[in-house]
C-alpha cells in the first residue's frame, strides 16, 4: 500500500483511478445525490436520510469502479484522502477543470 505525505500528492493518483468518463459521471451524480439527501435530512429532521446519502454516494462511485474502471476504490486504502478527492473532483468538474 503506497503512502502519501499529503492530499496534494494523493490527488493525481486519485484522478488516475478515475479516468473512465462514465465512472466520473457516476461519481458526480452520486455526489449530487448526497448533497440533496443531506439537505433533505436537515430540512426534514430525518437522520435516516444521512444513511441514504452514504449509500447513494458510495453506491454510484463503486459501480463506476467495479464495472468501468475495473479497480478497487481508493476508499478502501485511503478513506480520508479519497473522501476529500471525491469533493475536489466534484468541484473541478463544476469549474470545467475536468471533463466528465
C-alpha positions, 0 to 999 in steps of 0.5 A, a space after each residue: 500500500 503506497 503512502 502519501 505525505 499529503 492530499 496534494 500528492 494523493 490527488 493525481 493518483 486519485 484522478 488516475 483511478 478515475 479516468 473512465 468518463 462514465 465512472 466520473 459521471 457516476 461519481 458526480 451524480 452520486 455526489 449530487 445525490 448526497 448533497 440533496 439527501 443531506 439537505 433533505 435530512 436537515 430540512 426534514 429532521 430525518 437522520 435516516 436520510 444521512 444513511 441514504 446519502 452514504 449509500 447513494 454516494 458510495 453506491 454510484 462511485 463503486 459501480 463506476 469502479 467495479 464495472 468501468 474502471 475495473 479497480 478497487 476504490 481508493 476508499 478502501 486504502 485511503 478513506 480520508 484522502 479519497 473522501 476529500 478527492 471525491 469533493 475536489 473532483 466534484 468541484 473541478 468538474 463544476 469549474 470545467 477543470 475536468 471533463 466528465 
